[in-house]
Amino acid sequence: MGKIILRLDRVMADRKMSLNELSAQVGVSNVNLSKIKTGKISAIRFSTLEAICDALDCQPGDILEYDPNAASDDNE
């Protein structure tokens, strides 16, 4: 089974936006955004995803990628 890969770090770099700036715009703590950025989450609220996409002027597909060949981390 594949794995969802988060590309928030890449989109933030493309937009030259820091974690602090994104946190202020989205209303999510730096700690939680950092977990999203590093892929250390198992779920994300649509409202959070919408706020991130609005702040970064991007689409969910810019942040989320499915890799059918990557092993899932469900056992960790």
Secondary structure by P-SEA (a helix, b strand, c coil): cbbbbbaaaaaaaaacccaaaaaaaacccaaaaaaaaacccccccaaaaaaaaaaacccccccccccccccccccc
